[in-house]
Amino acid sequence: MIKSKDLRIGNYVFDNMGGLLKIEGISDVSLTGHLLPIPITLEWLNRFHIKNTDDPNKFIHHWKGFYFKLEKVGNGYFLKSSAGTVESKPLNYVHQVQNLYHALTGVELELKPE
């Protein structure tokens, strides 16, 4: 279950039937009891143009000279900086990656067309 305070317009989630849903407005957020988070997978990272590096547990996304790096540690993903892993809670869901990326860049992660 997702808390409404954790969602933003533009986040991707599953509905309770397993269908993909993009949060388009506040009325969607009011239905959070019927929404499920999407676990982070290699497929979802690739759909957001976050590519695997030479290390299968490290991922990077380039945008206008900025890079966004994630590293899989155990069951979660962590933001990486040049100084190492940023101290934070692990990221386990797609909406968390979307929200962190937006907080750092001010832009939305765009999905590749299927």
Backbone as numpy.savetxt, mean C-alpha at the origin, in Angstrom:
# Nx Ny Nz CAx CAy CAz Cx Cy Cz
-10.87 -6.72 9.39 -11.71 -5.54 9.39 -10.82 -4.29 9.39
-11.26 -3.28 8.71 -10.51 -2.04 8.58 -11.21 -0.95 9.40
-10.43 -0.15 10.09 -10.99 1.01 10.80 -11.15 2.14 9.80
-12.26 2.86 9.89 -12.52 3.94 8.93 -11.43 5.00 8.97
-10.82 5.23 10.14 -9.77 6.25 10.24 -8.50 5.87 9.48
-8.39 4.59 9.11 -7.22 4.13 8.38 -7.37 4.23 6.86
-8.55 4.63 6.39 -8.80 4.69 4.95 -8.84 6.11 4.44
-8.45 6.25 3.18 -8.53 7.52 2.46 -9.24 7.25 1.14
-9.77 8.32 0.57 -10.32 8.21 -0.78 -9.18 7.79 -1.70
-9.45 6.81 -2.54 -8.44 6.27 -3.45 -7.86 4.95 -3.00
-8.07 4.56 -1.73 -7.56 3.28 -1.24 -8.30 2.12 -1.91
-7.56 1.04 -2.12 -8.14 -0.20 -2.64 -8.36 -1.17 -1.49
-9.52 -1.80 -1.49 -9.90 -2.80 -0.48 -10.73 -3.86 -1.19
-11.00 -4.95 -0.47 -11.94 -5.95 -0.95 -13.27 -5.74 -0.25
-14.38 -5.97 -0.96 -15.67 -5.97 -0.28 -15.84 -7.35 0.35
-16.91 -7.54 1.09 -17.08 -8.80 1.82 -17.34 -9.99 0.90
-17.48 -9.76 -0.38 -17.65 -10.85 -1.35 -16.34 -11.12 -2.11
-15.27 -10.41 -1.75 -13.97 -10.61 -2.39 -13.75 -9.76 -3.63
-14.69 -8.86 -3.94 -14.53 -7.98 -5.09 -13.65 -6.79 -4.77
-12.93 -6.30 -5.74 -12.07 -5.14 -5.58 -12.91 -3.87 -5.54
-12.61 -3.00 -4.59 -13.34 -1.75 -4.43 -12.33 -0.63 -4.21
-12.53 0.48 -4.92 -11.71 1.68 -4.70 -12.58 2.65 -3.91
-12.07 3.13 -2.77 -12.82 4.07 -1.95 -12.97 5.37 -2.73
-14.21 5.73 -3.02 -14.50 6.92 -3.81 -15.09 8.05 -2.98
-15.56 7.74 -1.77 -16.17 8.78 -0.96 -16.43 8.33 0.45
-16.92 9.24 1.24 -17.18 8.98 2.65 -18.21 7.88 2.84
-19.18 7.76 1.97 -20.19 6.70 2.13 -19.54 5.32 2.06
-18.47 5.18 1.27 -17.75 3.92 1.22 -17.09 3.62 2.57
-16.50 4.64 3.17 -15.80 4.48 4.44 -16.78 4.10 5.54
-18.03 4.56 5.46 -19.01 4.23 6.49 -19.39 2.75 6.46
-18.98 2.05 5.41 -19.27 0.63 5.27 -18.10 -0.24 5.70
-17.20 0.29 6.54 -15.97 -0.44 6.84 -16.19 -1.82 7.42
-17.34 -2.09 8.06 -17.62 -3.43 8.55 -17.75 -4.44 7.43
-17.94 -3.97 6.21 -18.09 -4.85 5.05 -16.87 -4.84 4.15
-15.80 -4.17 4.59 -14.59 -4.04 3.79 -13.45 -4.83 4.41
-12.63 -5.43 3.56 -11.50 -6.21 4.02 -10.22 -5.65 3.42
-9.14 -5.61 4.20 -7.87 -5.13 3.66 -7.30 -6.11 2.66
-6.53 -5.59 1.72 -5.85 -6.42 0.72 -4.43 -6.67 1.21
-4.07 -7.92 1.46 -2.69 -8.20 1.88 -1.69 -7.79 0.80
-0.53 -7.32 1.23 0.53 -6.97 0.29 1.08 -8.26 -0.31
1.12 -8.29 -1.63 1.72 -9.41 -2.35 2.63 -8.85 -3.44
3.45 -9.71 -3.99 4.31 -9.30 -5.10 3.47 -8.77 -6.25
2.33 -9.42 -6.52 1.45 -8.96 -7.59 0.97 -7.53 -7.34
0.53 -7.23 -6.12 0.04 -5.88 -5.82 1.16 -4.86 -5.88
2.35 -5.19 -5.38 3.46 -4.26 -5.48 3.77 -3.95 -6.94
3.78 -4.98 -7.78 4.04 -4.77 -9.21 2.95 -3.93 -9.85
1.70 -4.11 -9.45 0.60 -3.31 -10.02 0.77 -1.83 -9.70
1.47 -1.52 -8.60 1.75 -0.13 -8.23 3.12 0.33 -8.73
3.73 -0.43 -9.62 5.06 -0.09 -10.17 6.14 -0.14 -9.10
5.93 -0.89 -8.04 6.95 -1.10 -7.02 7.64 -2.41 -7.39
8.86 -2.30 -7.86 9.54 -3.43 -8.48 10.49 -4.12 -7.51
10.63 -5.43 -7.74 11.60 -6.23 -7.00 13.01 -5.79 -7.40
13.92 -5.81 -6.45 15.32 -5.53 -6.74 16.04 -6.87 -6.90
17.36 -6.85 -6.87 18.12 -8.10 -6.95 17.85 -8.98 -5.73
17.46 -8.36 -4.63 17.12 -9.09 -3.41 15.61 -9.33 -3.42
15.15 -10.57 -3.32 13.72 -10.86 -3.41 12.87 -10.26 -2.28
13.51 -9.74 -1.24 12.77 -9.12 -0.13 12.82 -7.59 -0.15
13.40 -7.02 -1.20 13.51 -5.57 -1.30 12.82 -5.08 -2.56
12.11 -3.96 -2.42 11.30 -3.40 -3.50 11.53 -1.91 -3.59
11.42 -1.36 -4.81 11.67 0.07 -5.01 10.71 0.64 -6.05
10.36 1.90 -5.86 9.51 2.62 -6.80 10.15 3.99 -7.01
10.37 4.35 -8.27 10.94 5.67 -8.60 9.84 6.61 -9.08
9.91 7.86 -8.63 8.95 8.87 -9.05 9.63 10.23 -8.99
9.83 10.86 -10.14 10.38 12.22 -10.25 11.61 12.43 -9.35
12.56 11.54 -9.43 13.79 11.68 -8.66 13.68 11.18 -7.22
12.50 10.81 -6.80 12.27 10.29 -5.46 12.21 8.77 -5.55
12.70 8.10 -4.55 12.51 6.66 -4.55 11.90 6.23 -3.22
11.08 5.23 -3.31 10.32 4.68 -2.20 10.75 3.22 -2.11
11.38 2.84 -0.99 11.89 1.48 -0.86 11.18 0.76 0.29
10.80 -0.47 0.02 10.21 -1.33 1.03 11.07 -2.57 1.17
11.15 -3.08 2.40 11.84 -4.34 2.62 10.94 -5.26 3.41
10.84 -6.50 2.94 10.05 -7.49 3.66 10.90 -8.08 4.76
10.38 -7.98 5.98 11.05 -8.54 7.14 10.01 -9.37 7.88
10.21 -10.66 7.94 9.20 -11.53 8.57 7.91 -11.47 7.77
6.81 -11.15 8.44 5.51 -11.09 7.78 5.11 -9.69 7.35
5.95 -8.69 7.58 5.58 -7.32 7.25 6.59 -6.65 6.34
6.20 -5.49 5.84 7.05 -4.67 4.99 7.37 -3.39 5.75
8.60 -2.89 5.57 9.03 -1.68 6.26 9.61 -0.71 5.24
9.40 0.59 5.48 9.99 1.62 4.67 11.49 1.62 4.90
12.26 1.75 3.84 13.71 1.80 3.94 14.20 3.18 3.55
15.20 3.64 4.25 15.86 4.89 3.89 17.34 4.58 3.70
18.12 5.59 3.32 19.55 5.36 3.13 20.23 4.99 4.46
19.59 5.35 5.58 20.15 5.03 6.89 19.68 3.67 7.40
18.79 3.02 6.70 18.31 1.71 7.14 16.79 1.68 7.25
16.29 0.69 7.96 14.85 0.55 8.13 14.31 1.66 9.01
13.24 2.29 8.58 12.60 3.33 9.37 11.80 2.65 10.47
11.93 3.14 11.70 11.19 2.56 12.81 9.71 2.84 12.63
8.93 1.80 12.48 7.49 1.96 12.30 6.83 0.61 12.53
5.52 0.63 12.54 4.78 -0.62 12.55 4.94 -1.24 11.17
4.88 -2.57 11.10 4.99 -3.18 9.77 3.78 -2.85 8.91
4.01 -2.76 7.62 2.94 -2.59 6.65 2.53 -3.98 6.19
1.25 -4.28 6.28 0.77 -5.59 5.88 -0.27 -5.52 4.77
-0.81 -4.31 4.53 -1.94 -4.18 3.61 -1.69 -3.08 2.58
-2.30 -3.26 1.42 -2.17 -2.34 0.29 -2.53 -0.91 0.70
-3.63 -0.70 1.43 -4.03 0.66 1.78 -2.98 1.34 2.66
-2.24 0.57 3.46 -1.17 1.17 4.28 -0.03 1.68 3.40
0.33 0.92 2.37 1.37 1.37 1.44 0.89 2.61 0.69
-0.37 2.59 0.24 -0.92 3.75 -0.46 -0.87 4.99 0.44
-1.27 4.84 1.69 -1.32 5.99 2.60 0.08 6.52 2.91
1.04 5.64 3.14 2.40 6.07 3.42 3.00 6.78 2.21
2.81 6.21 1.03 3.33 6.82 -0.19 2.74 8.23 -0.37
1.43 8.36 -0.18 0.79 9.67 -0.32 1.32 10.65 0.72
1.52 10.20 1.95 2.03 11.08 3.00 3.43 11.60 2.65
4.24 10.77 2.02 5.62 11.16 1.69 5.73 11.98 0.42
4.86 11.73 -0.56 5.01 12.37 -1.86 3.91 13.39 -2.20
2.74 13.24 -1.55 1.62 14.10 -1.88 0.86 13.66 -3.12
1.22 12.51 -3.68 0.52 11.99 -4.86 0.07 10.55 -4.58
-0.87 10.09 -5.40 -1.40 8.74 -5.26 -0.53 7.74 -6.01
-0.42 6.55 -5.48 0.17 5.45 -6.24 -0.82 5.07 -7.32
-0.38 4.97 -8.54 -1.27 4.63 -9.65 -1.11 3.15 -10.00
-2.24 2.49 -10.21 -2.23 1.10 -10.63 -1.90 1.01 -12.12
-1.11 0.01 -12.47 -0.90 -0.31 -13.88 -2.20 -0.89 -14.41
-2.57 -0.58 -15.63 -3.74 -1.23 -16.22 -3.48 -2.73 -16.32
-4.53 -3.53 -16.11 -4.36 -4.99 -16.19 -4.32 -5.45 -17.63
